[in-house]
Amino acid sequence: MPLFNHPDFFTHRELDLENKLVLPTAKLYNQAVFQLNALYQDIRSVLIDTHSVIAAAAKQVYAHPVETLTAWYDQSVQAGTVLYAQAQATALPVYQGWQVKFNVGREKAGQYLQAFWDNPEQAAATAFEPVSRYATGAAEKSTLYWQAFSDNPEQFVASAFAPISHYLVSLTEEAEALLLGSYYALVDLSGLLMAQPSATFQALYRNTLSALLDVYFDVISSLLVIA
């Protein structure tokens, strides 16, 4: 049913600006401010912790330089050993797999070159056999299509364009339905404007604002849920 034929179209409805505009906007603003404050506090805490760690390390180096630097060196060596072991466990199998594939490919290439050297005609025929099979199949299909076109051109063209025609028909029907609905809606609106111009403009204005408020409220509510 078009909006203009709805029984409540001329009903005077108060716009709920407080609940659909003011309060959601205030909640979104407060939520954004809260998150920014939380982010600021997190950054501040990280900077303070980093400064404390650096200051403690500097004091430790100043008080016991040899022992501290030696301990740091041992820790670095230990961490490097762990990383090297992890790389050996993860990257080495991948590298070995690539090496195996490379060796297999190199071996196949050597075999092909040797076969080509021994018998160039046979090697070339074997290499182009898949292409020949594809070309033969394509030629056979083309022959069948040409034969079907020669026997009954109208039926062949109709069968070829049947999916496109079906899609165009469905698209045309949908466009026609949309245009008819828009036309009748405009006719209804024109009739209402001719009969009650002032009331129609006011009702259209209020219904449009009400719909926009509903959309705004839904969008802000979704943002609050995501936040």
N, C-alpha and C positions, 0 to 999 in steps of 0.2 A: 504494500500500500504506500503510495507517495506520501511524503511528509505533509503536503498541503491538504490532503484528504483525511489526515489523522484527526480523530475526535478531539485530541488535546492540543491541536495546533494553535487555537485562539485562547487557550486557557492561560490566564495571567499567572506566571510562575516567578517567584522571587529568585534572583540569582544568588546562589550560596557562595558569595565571594570569600566569606570568612573561612569556611571549611575546605574549599576547593582551590583557593588562590593564596590567601594570606598565610594560613597555618602550614600548608605543604612547603611554601617558599621559605618560611622561617625555619622549619625543620631541616630542609636541605642546607640552608645557610649555616645553622648550628652544627650540623653533621660535618660540613666542609671545614669549619673553623676547628672543630674537635680533632679531625684527622690531621690538619696542618699543625696543630699544637703537639699532637702525639709524635708526628714526624720530626718536629723541631726538638722535642725532648730526646727522641732516639738518637738524632745526630749529635746533640750536645753530650749525651752519655757516652757515645762512641769516641768523640773527641777527647773527653775527660779521661776515659780509660786508656786511650792511646797515649795521651800525654803522661799519665801515671806510669805506664809500662816503660816508655822511653826514659823518663826521669829515673826510675828505679834501675834500669839497665845502665844508665850513665853513672849513677852513684856506685853501682857494683864494679864497673870497669875502673872508676877512679880509685876505689878502695883496694881492689884486688885485680889488677890488670892482667897479670899472667894467668892466674887460675881461671878468671872469667873468660878470657879469649880462648884458652885451651878447651874449656868446657863447651864453648860455642862451636869451636872447630870440630870437636868430637860429635856434637849433635848434628852438625852439617854433614859430616861423613856418614853418620848413621842414617840420616834422612835420604842422602843420595843413594846409599846402598838399598834402602827400601824401595825407592823409586826405580832403581835399575832392575831390581827383582820383579817389580810389577810390570815394567816394560818388557822384560824377558818373557813373562807369563802371558802378556796380552799382544804385544806387537810382533814378537818373534814368530808365533804361528801364522799370523797374517803374511809376514814377509816370506816365510817358507812356502805358503800356499801360492803366492805370486811367483816365486822362483820355480816351483813345480810346473805351473801353467806356462811360464816362459820357456822352460826346457822342453815341454811337450810341443809347444808351438814351433820352437826352433827345430826340433826333430822332424816334425811333419813337413816344415818348409824344406829341410834337407832332403827328405825322402822324395818330395815332389820335384825338386830340382834334379835329383839323380834320375828319377823316372823320365823327366822331360829330356834330360841329356841322352838317356838310353834310347827313348822312342818318342820324339817330339809329337808326332801325329796322334799317337794313342793318349799321351798325357793331355794334349789340348782337347781331344774329344771327351775324355773323362771329366775335365774341368768344366766344359761347357754343356755337359749332359743335363744338369738341372735347368739351365736356361733354355735348352732345346725342348725339354719336356713342357716347360711353362709356355713357350711360344706355340708348341703344337696344340696344347689344351686351349689356349686363347684363340688359335685359328679355328679349332673345331667349334668352339662356342660362337665365334663370329659367323661361321658358316651356318650353324643352326639358327641364329638370329636372322641372318639374311634370308634363309629359306622360309622362316615363318613370316617375315615381312613380305617376301615375294608371293607367298600363297594367299595371305589376307592382310594387306597393309592397314586397313581400317581397324581391325581387331588388334593388331600388333601395337599400333599407336595408342589405341584406347587402353590396352593393358599397361603400356609403359607409363602413361600419364594418369592412371587411375588413382594412385596414392596422392598425387598433387591435387587432382580434381576434388578428391574427398576432403582434403585439408582446406582447400579454398572454400568449398561449400559450407563446412562447419564454421569457418571464420566469418563468412558472409552472414550466416544465420545469427551468430553471436553479435556481430556489429549491427545487424538489423534490429535485434531485440533491444540493444542498448540505445540505438537512435530512437526507436519507438517509445521506450520508457522515458527518455529525455524529452521527447516531443510532447507526450501526454502530461508530463510534469510541468513543462512550460505553459501548456494550454490551461492547466488547472491554476497555475500561478497568475496567468493573465486574467482569467475569469475572476479570481479573488480580488485582484487589484482593481478591476473595473467595478466590482460590486462594493468592496470595502477597502479602499486604498489605504486609509490611515491605519485601520486595525491590522491589515495585512502586513504593512511595513513594520509596525511595532512587533507583531508576532514573529515575523521573519527575523527581525533584529534580535529579539530575546532568545529565540530557538537557536540561532547561530551562535550567540554568546554562550548559551548553555552547553552546546556541543563542544565549543572550544574549551570551555572550563573543564568539561569531562575529560577531554584529551589531555589537557595540561595536568590535571590531577593524576591521571593514569601514568603519564610519563614521569612525573616527580615521584610517585609511589614506587615505580620500578627502579628509579635511581636510588631511592632510600633503601630498598631491599638489597640492591647490589652493593651499596656502600656498607 
